[in-house]
Amino acid sequence: MADLIGLAVIFLILALIAYILGARGVAGFSMEIAKWLVIIFIILAIISYFL
């Protein structure tokens, strides 16, 4: 599960760099991916807590 958080951080950094460089479409797409990775991580963490 730590890989999901690592990937989310990588996509967040990619989104910030793309935003600074002016690639708004890439930045938005990267933020969406990062958001979904964090949501999946939280769901899996809750499931593994109860199992």
mmCIF file of the N, C-alpha and C atoms, coordinates in Angstrom:
data_MODEL
# 
_entry.id   MODEL 
# 
loop_
_atom_site.group_PDB 
_atom_site.id 
_atom_site.type_symbol 
_atom_site.label_atom_id 
_atom_site.label_alt_id 
_atom_site.label_comp_id 
_atom_site.label_asym_id 
_atom_site.label_entity_id 
_atom_site.label_seq_id 
_atom_site.pdbx_PDB_ins_code 
_atom_site.Cartn_x 
_atom_site.Cartn_y 
_atom_site.Cartn_z 
_atom_site.occupancy 
_atom_site.B_iso_or_equiv 
_atom_site.pdbx_formal_charge 
_atom_site.auth_seq_id 
_atom_site.auth_comp_id 
_atom_site.auth_asym_id 
_atom_site.auth_atom_id 
_atom_site.pdbx_PDB_model_num 
ATOM 1   N N  . MET A 1 1  ? 0.809   -1.200 0.000   1.00 0.00 ? 1  MET A N  1 
ATOM 2   C CA . MET A 1 1  ? 0.000   0.000  0.000   1.00 0.00 ? 1  MET A CA 1 
ATOM 3   C C  . MET A 1 1  ? 0.849   1.259  0.000   1.00 0.00 ? 1  MET A C  1 
ATOM 4   N N  . ALA A 1 2  ? 2.079   1.147  0.475   1.00 0.00 ? 2  ALA A N  1 
ATOM 5   C CA . ALA A 1 2  ? 2.954   2.324  0.476   1.00 0.00 ? 2  ALA A CA 1 
ATOM 6   C C  . ALA A 1 2  ? 3.261   2.771  -0.944  1.00 0.00 ? 2  ALA A C  1 
ATOM 7   N N  . ASP A 1 3  ? 3.176   1.843  -1.878  1.00 0.00 ? 3  ASP A N  1 
ATOM 8   C CA . ASP A 1 3  ? 3.422   2.200  -3.276  1.00 0.00 ? 3  ASP A CA 1 
ATOM 9   C C  . ASP A 1 3  ? 2.361   3.174  -3.802  1.00 0.00 ? 3  ASP A C  1 
ATOM 10  N N  . LEU A 1 4  ? 1.127   3.033  -3.328  1.00 0.00 ? 4  LEU A N  1 
ATOM 11  C CA . LEU A 1 4  ? 0.062   3.931  -3.780  1.00 0.00 ? 4  LEU A CA 1 
ATOM 12  C C  . LEU A 1 4  ? 0.333   5.360  -3.337  1.00 0.00 ? 4  LEU A C  1 
ATOM 13  N N  . ILE A 1 5  ? 0.777   5.526  -2.102  1.00 0.00 ? 5  ILE A N  1 
ATOM 14  C CA . ILE A 1 5  ? 1.077   6.875  -1.622  1.00 0.00 ? 5  ILE A CA 1 
ATOM 15  C C  . ILE A 1 5  ? 2.281   7.435  -2.376  1.00 0.00 ? 5  ILE A C  1 
ATOM 16  N N  . GLY A 1 6  ? 3.267   6.600  -2.635  1.00 0.00 ? 6  GLY A N  1 
ATOM 17  C CA . GLY A 1 6  ? 4.435   7.044  -3.403  1.00 0.00 ? 6  GLY A CA 1 
ATOM 18  C C  . GLY A 1 6  ? 4.046   7.500  -4.800  1.00 0.00 ? 6  GLY A C  1 
ATOM 19  N N  . LEU A 1 7  ? 3.169   6.731  -5.448  1.00 0.00 ? 7  LEU A N  1 
ATOM 20  C CA . LEU A 1 7  ? 2.697   7.119  -6.782  1.00 0.00 ? 7  LEU A CA 1 
ATOM 21  C C  . LEU A 1 7  ? 1.886   8.407  -6.723  1.00 0.00 ? 7  LEU A C  1 
ATOM 22  N N  . ALA A 1 8  ? 1.071   8.557  -5.684  1.00 0.00 ? 8  ALA A N  1 
ATOM 23  C CA . ALA A 1 8  ? 0.279   9.774  -5.552  1.00 0.00 ? 8  ALA A CA 1 
ATOM 24  C C  . ALA A 1 8  ? 1.175   10.993 -5.395  1.00 0.00 ? 8  ALA A C  1 
ATOM 25  N N  . VAL A 1 9  ? 2.240   10.860 -4.618  1.00 0.00 ? 9  VAL A N  1 
ATOM 26  C CA . VAL A 1 9  ? 3.179   11.974 -4.439  1.00 0.00 ? 9  VAL A CA 1 
ATOM 27  C C  . VAL A 1 9  ? 3.886   12.294 -5.754  1.00 0.00 ? 9  VAL A C  1 
ATOM 28  N N  . ILE A 1 10 ? 4.258   11.267 -6.502  1.00 0.00 ? 10 ILE A N  1 
ATOM 29  C CA . ILE A 1 10 ? 4.917   11.489 -7.791  1.00 0.00 ? 10 ILE A CA 1 
ATOM 30  C C  . ILE A 1 10 ? 3.986   12.230 -8.749  1.00 0.00 ? 10 ILE A C  1 
ATOM 31  N N  . PHE A 1 11 ? 2.717   11.807 -8.815  1.00 0.00 ? 11 PHE A N  1 
ATOM 32  C CA . PHE A 1 11 ? 1.770   12.493 -9.697  1.00 0.00 ? 11 PHE A CA 1 
ATOM 33  C C  . PHE A 1 11 ? 1.483   13.906 -9.219  1.00 0.00 ? 11 PHE A C  1 
ATOM 34  N N  . LEU A 1 12 ? 1.493   14.131 -7.908  1.00 0.00 ? 12 LEU A N  1 
ATOM 35  C CA . LEU A 1 12 ? 1.298   15.482 -7.379  1.00 0.00 ? 12 LEU A CA 1 
ATOM 36  C C  . LEU A 1 12 ? 2.463   16.379 -7.788  1.00 0.00 ? 12 LEU A C  1 
ATOM 37  N N  . ILE A 1 13 ? 3.671   15.885 -7.675  1.00 0.00 ? 13 ILE A N  1 
ATOM 38  C CA . ILE A 1 13 ? 4.853   16.665 -8.085  1.00 0.00 ? 13 ILE A CA 1 
ATOM 39  C C  . ILE A 1 13 ? 4.818   16.923 -9.592  1.00 0.00 ? 13 ILE A C  1 
ATOM 40  N N  . LEU A 1 14 ? 4.441   15.903 -10.363 1.00 0.00 ? 14 LEU A N  1 
ATOM 41  C CA . LEU A 1 14 ? 4.320   16.072 -11.814 1.00 0.00 ? 14 LEU A CA 1 
ATOM 42  C C  . LEU A 1 14 ? 3.275   17.140 -12.143 1.00 0.00 ? 14 LEU A C  1 
ATOM 43  N N  . ALA A 1 15 ? 2.158   17.137 -11.419 1.00 0.00 ? 15 ALA A N  1 
ATOM 44  C CA . ALA A 1 15 ? 1.116   18.131 -11.654 1.00 0.00 ? 15 ALA A CA 1 
ATOM 45  C C  . ALA A 1 15 ? 1.618   19.536 -11.337 1.00 0.00 ? 15 ALA A C  1 
ATOM 46  N N  . LEU A 1 16 ? 2.348   19.685 -10.243 1.00 0.00 ? 16 LEU A N  1 
ATOM 47  C CA . LEU A 1 16 ? 2.870   21.005 -9.884  1.00 0.00 ? 16 LEU A CA 1 
ATOM 48  C C  . LEU A 1 16 ? 3.872   21.516 -10.921 1.00 0.00 ? 16 LEU A C  1 
ATOM 49  N N  . ILE A 1 17 ? 4.742   20.640 -11.392 1.00 0.00 ? 17 ILE A N  1 
ATOM 50  C CA . ILE A 1 17 ? 5.723   21.040 -12.403 1.00 0.00 ? 17 ILE A CA 1 
ATOM 51  C C  . ILE A 1 17 ? 5.020   21.405 -13.709 1.00 0.00 ? 17 ILE A C  1 
ATOM 52  N N  . ALA A 1 18 ? 4.029   20.586 -14.098 1.00 0.00 ? 18 ALA A N  1 
ATOM 53  C CA . ALA A 1 18 ? 3.293   20.876 -15.331 1.00 0.00 ? 18 ALA A CA 1 
ATOM 54  C C  . ALA A 1 18 ? 2.536   22.191 -15.215 1.00 0.00 ? 18 ALA A C  1 
ATOM 55  N N  . TYR A 1 19 ? 1.983   22.476 -14.047 1.00 0.00 ? 19 TYR A N  1 
ATOM 56  C CA . TYR A 1 19 ? 1.254   23.734 -13.849 1.00 0.00 ? 19 TYR A CA 1 
ATOM 57  C C  . TYR A 1 19 ? 2.189   24.927 -13.957 1.00 0.00 ? 19 TYR A C  1 
ATOM 58  N N  . ILE A 1 20 ? 3.368   24.797 -13.371 1.00 0.00 ? 20 ILE A N  1 
ATOM 59  C CA . ILE A 1 20 ? 4.347   25.884 -13.428 1.00 0.00 ? 20 ILE A CA 1 
ATOM 60  C C  . ILE A 1 20 ? 4.798   26.129 -14.868 1.00 0.00 ? 20 ILE A C  1 
ATOM 61  N N  . LEU A 1 21 ? 4.962   25.041 -15.631 1.00 0.00 ? 21 LEU A N  1 
ATOM 62  C CA . LEU A 1 21 ? 5.418   25.170 -17.016 1.00 0.00 ? 21 LEU A CA 1 
ATOM 63  C C  . LEU A 1 21 ? 4.295   25.556 -17.979 1.00 0.00 ? 21 LEU A C  1 
ATOM 64  N N  . GLY A 1 22 ? 3.060   25.596 -17.493 1.00 0.00 ? 22 GLY A N  1 
ATOM 65  C CA . GLY A 1 22 ? 1.963   26.062 -18.333 1.00 0.00 ? 22 GLY A CA 1 
ATOM 66  C C  . GLY A 1 22 ? 1.150   24.975 -18.987 1.00 0.00 ? 22 GLY A C  1 
ATOM 67  N N  . ALA A 1 23 ? 1.417   23.718 -18.683 1.00 0.00 ? 23 ALA A N  1 
ATOM 68  C CA . ALA A 1 23 ? 0.656   22.617 -19.271 1.00 0.00 ? 23 ALA A CA 1 
ATOM 69  C C  . ALA A 1 23 ? -0.530  22.310 -18.357 1.00 0.00 ? 23 ALA A C  1 
ATOM 70  N N  . ARG A 1 24 ? -1.575  23.099 -18.457 1.00 0.00 ? 24 ARG A N  1 
ATOM 71  C CA . ARG A 1 24 ? -2.710  22.984 -17.540 1.00 0.00 ? 24 ARG A CA 1 
ATOM 72  C C  . ARG A 1 24 ? -3.459  21.653 -17.692 1.00 0.00 ? 24 ARG A C  1 
ATOM 73  N N  . GLY A 1 25 ? -3.552  21.142 -18.905 1.00 0.00 ? 25 GLY A N  1 
ATOM 74  C CA . GLY A 1 25 ? -4.248  19.867 -19.122 1.00 0.00 ? 25 GLY A CA 1 
ATOM 75  C C  . GLY A 1 25 ? -3.542  18.713 -18.448 1.00 0.00 ? 25 GLY A C  1 
ATOM 76  N N  . VAL A 1 26 ? -2.234  18.658 -18.592 1.00 0.00 ? 26 VAL A N  1 
ATOM 77  C CA . VAL A 1 26 ? -1.437  17.602 -17.960 1.00 0.00 ? 26 VAL A CA 1 
ATOM 78  C C  . VAL A 1 26 ? -1.506  17.743 -16.449 1.00 0.00 ? 26 VAL A C  1 
ATOM 79  N N  . ALA A 1 27 ? -1.483  18.964 -15.949 1.00 0.00 ? 27 ALA A N  1 
ATOM 80  C CA . ALA A 1 27 ? -1.543  19.198 -14.506 1.00 0.00 ? 27 ALA A CA 1 
ATOM 81  C C  . ALA A 1 27 ? -2.875  18.717 -13.939 1.00 0.00 ? 27 ALA A C  1 
ATOM 82  N N  . GLY A 1 28 ? -3.952  19.019 -14.613 1.00 0.00 ? 28 GLY A N  1 
ATOM 83  C CA . GLY A 1 28 ? -5.261  18.577 -14.144 1.00 0.00 ? 28 GLY A CA 1 
ATOM 84  C C  . GLY A 1 28 ? -5.402  17.073 -14.157 1.00 0.00 ? 28 GLY A C  1 
ATOM 85  N N  . PHE A 1 29 ? -4.912  16.448 -15.218 1.00 0.00 ? 29 PHE A N  1 
ATOM 86  C CA . PHE A 1 29 ? -4.967  14.996 -15.335 1.00 0.00 ? 29 PHE A CA 1 
ATOM 87  C C  . PHE A 1 29 ? -4.132  14.331 -14.244 1.00 0.00 ? 29 PHE A C  1 
ATOM 88  N N  . SER A 1 30 ? -2.954  14.868 -13.972 1.00 0.00 ? 30 SER A N  1 
ATOM 89  C CA . SER A 1 30 ? -2.087  14.313 -12.931 1.00 0.00 ? 30 SER A CA 1 
ATOM 90  C C  . SER A 1 30 ? -2.712  14.469 -11.547 1.00 0.00 ? 30 SER A C  1 
ATOM 91  N N  . MET A 1 31 ? -3.390  15.581 -11.325 1.00 0.00 ? 31 MET A N  1 
ATOM 92  C CA . MET A 1 31 ? -4.053  15.779 -10.033 1.00 0.00 ? 31 MET A CA 1 
ATOM 93  C C  . MET A 1 31 ? -5.209  14.796 -9.856  1.00 0.00 ? 31 MET A C  1 
ATOM 94  N N  . GLU A 1 32 ? -5.930  14.511 -10.927 1.00 0.00 ? 32 GLU A N  1 
ATOM 95  C CA . GLU A 1 32 ? -7.012  13.528 -10.846 1.00 0.00 ? 32 GLU A CA 1 
ATOM 96  C C  . GLU A 1 32 ? -6.464  12.151 -10.502 1.00 0.00 ? 32 GLU A C  1 
ATOM 97  N N  . ILE A 1 33 ? -5.373  11.758 -11.142 1.00 0.00 ? 33 ILE A N  1 
ATOM 98  C CA . ILE A 1 33 ? -4.761  10.466 -10.851 1.00 0.00 ? 33 ILE A CA 1 
ATOM 99  C C  . ILE A 1 33 ? -4.292  10.412 -9.402  1.00 0.00 ? 33 ILE A C  1 
ATOM 100 N N  . ALA A 1 34 ? -3.633  11.471 -8.938  1.00 0.00 ? 34 ALA A N  1 
ATOM 101 C CA . ALA A 1 34 ? -3.159  11.519 -7.559  1.00 0.00 ? 34 ALA A CA 1 
ATOM 102 C C  . ALA A 1 34 ? -4.329  11.430 -6.586  1.00 0.00 ? 34 ALA A C  1 
ATOM 103 N N  . LYS A 1 35 ? -5.428  12.122 -6.886  1.00 0.00 ? 35 LYS A N  1 
ATOM 104 C CA . LYS A 1 35 ? -6.603  12.089 -6.007  1.00 0.00 ? 35 LYS A CA 1 
ATOM 105 C C  . LYS A 1 35 ? -7.165  10.680 -5.906  1.00 0.00 ? 35 LYS A C  1 
ATOM 106 N N  . TRP A 1 36 ? -7.298  9.993  -7.037  1.00 0.00 ? 36 TRP A N  1 
ATOM 107 C CA . TRP A 1 36 ? -7.847  8.639  -7.015  1.00 0.00 ? 36 TRP A CA 1 
ATOM 108 C C  . TRP A 1 36 ? -6.908  7.655  -6.327  1.00 0.00 ? 36 TRP A C  1 
ATOM 109 N N  . LEU A 1 37 ? -5.604  7.843  -6.474  1.00 0.00 ? 37 LEU A N  1 
ATOM 110 C CA . LEU A 1 37 ? -4.664  6.956  -5.786  1.00 0.00 ? 37 LEU A CA 1 
ATOM 111 C C  . LEU A 1 37 ? -4.772  7.123  -4.271  1.00 0.00 ? 37 LEU A C  1 
ATOM 112 N N  . VAL A 1 38 ? -4.945  8.341  -3.804  1.00 0.00 ? 38 VAL A N  1 
ATOM 113 C CA . VAL A 1 38 ? -5.107  8.574  -2.365  1.00 0.00 ? 38 VAL A CA 1 
ATOM 114 C C  . VAL A 1 38 ? -6.422  7.968  -1.880  1.00 0.00 ? 38 VAL A C  1 
ATOM 115 N N  . ILE A 1 39 ? -7.493  8.112  -2.646  1.00 0.00 ? 39 ILE A N  1 
ATOM 116 C CA . ILE A 1 39 ? -8.778  7.532  -2.259  1.00 0.00 ? 39 ILE A CA 1 
ATOM 117 C C  . ILE A 1 39 ? -8.681  6.018  -2.186  1.00 0.00 ? 39 ILE A C  1 
ATOM 118 N N  . ILE A 1 40 ? -8.047  5.396  -3.172  1.00 0.00 ? 40 ILE A N  1 
ATOM 119 C CA . ILE A 1 40 ? -7.870  3.938  -3.164  1.00 0.00 ? 40 ILE A CA 1 
ATOM 120 C C  . ILE A 1 40 ? -7.020  3.515  -1.969  1.00 0.00 ? 40 ILE A C  1 
ATOM 121 N N  . PHE A 1 41 ? -5.975  4.281  -1.665  1.00 0.00 ? 41 PHE A N  1 
ATOM 122 C CA . PHE A 1 41 ? -5.136  3.971  -0.514  1.00 0.00 ? 41 PHE A CA 1 
ATOM 123 C C  . PHE A 1 41 ? -5.941  4.008  0.782   1.00 0.00 ? 41 PHE A C  1 
ATOM 124 N N  . ILE A 1 42 ? -6.766  5.026  0.950   1.00 0.00 ? 42 ILE A N  1 
ATOM 125 C CA . ILE A 1 42 ? -7.564  5.150  2.173   1.00 0.00 ? 42 ILE A CA 1 
ATOM 126 C C  . ILE A 1 42 ? -8.553  3.992  2.289   1.00 0.00 ? 42 ILE A C  1 
ATOM 127 N N  . ILE A 1 43 ? -9.201  3.637  1.198   1.00 0.00 ? 43 ILE A N  1 
ATOM 128 C CA . ILE A 1 43 ? -10.150 2.515  1.219   1.00 0.00 ? 43 ILE A CA 1 
ATOM 129 C C  . ILE A 1 43 ? -9.432  1.224  1.577   1.00 0.00 ? 43 ILE A C  1 
ATOM 130 N N  . LEU A 1 44 ? -8.284  0.962  0.960   1.00 0.00 ? 44 LEU A N  1 
ATOM 131 C CA . LEU A 1 44 ? -7.541  -0.256 1.260   1.00 0.00 ? 44 LEU A CA 1 
ATOM 132 C C  . LEU A 1 44 ? -7.021  -0.266 2.685   1.00 0.00 ? 44 LEU A C  1 
ATOM 133 N N  . ALA A 1 45 ? -6.624  0.898  3.193   1.00 0.00 ? 45 ALA A N  1 
ATOM 134 C CA . ALA A 1 45 ? -6.145  0.968  4.572   1.00 0.00 ? 45 ALA A CA 1 
ATOM 135 C C  . ALA A 1 45 ? -7.272  0.661  5.553   1.00 0.00 ? 45 ALA A C  1 
ATOM 136 N N  . ILE A 1 46 ? -8.469  1.159  5.282   1.00 0.00 ? 46 ILE A N  1 
ATOM 137 C CA . ILE A 1 46 ? -9.617  0.864  6.156   1.00 0.00 ? 46 ILE A CA 1 
ATOM 138 C C  . ILE A 1 46 ? -9.971  -0.619 6.101   1.00 0.00 ? 46 ILE A C  1 
ATOM 139 N N  . ILE A 1 47 ? -9.965  -1.188 4.908   1.00 0.00 ? 47 ILE A N  1 
ATOM 140 C CA . ILE A 1 47 ? -10.269 -2.608 4.766   1.00 0.00 ? 47 ILE A CA 1 
ATOM 141 C C  . ILE A 1 47 ? -9.240  -3.461 5.489   1.00 0.00 ? 47 ILE A C  1 
ATOM 142 N N  . SER A 1 48 ? -7.969  -3.142 5.333   1.00 0.00 ? 48 SER A N  1 
ATOM 143 C CA . SER A 1 48 ? -6.928  -3.940 5.987   1.00 0.00 ? 48 SER A CA 1 
ATOM 144 C C  . SER A 1 48 ? -6.937  -3.752 7.501   1.00 0.00 ? 48 SER A C  1 
ATOM 145 N N  . TYR A 1 49 ? -7.425  -2.611 7.974   1.00 0.00 ? 49 TYR A N  1 
ATOM 146 C CA . TYR A 1 49 ? -7.535  -2.384 9.413   1.00 0.00 ? 49 TYR A CA 1 
ATOM 147 C C  . TYR A 1 49 ? -8.544  -3.323 10.042  1.00 0.00 ? 49 TYR A C  1 
ATOM 148 N N  . PHE A 1 50 ? -9.657  -3.568 9.349   1.00 0.00 ? 50 PHE A N  1 
ATOM 149 C CA . PHE A 1 50 ? -10.702 -4.415 9.890   1.00 0.00 ? 50 PHE A CA 1 
ATOM 150 C C  . PHE A 1 50 ? -10.456 -5.903 9.645   1.00 0.00 ? 50 PHE A C  1 
ATOM 151 N N  . LEU A 1 51 ? -9.546  -6.255 8.777   1.00 0.00 ? 51 LEU A N  1 
ATOM 152 C CA . LEU A 1 51 ? -9.289  -7.682 8.508   1.00 0.00 ? 51 LEU A CA 1 
ATOM 153 C C  . LEU A 1 51 ? -8.126  -8.206 9.287   1.00 0.00 ? 51 LEU A C  1 
# 
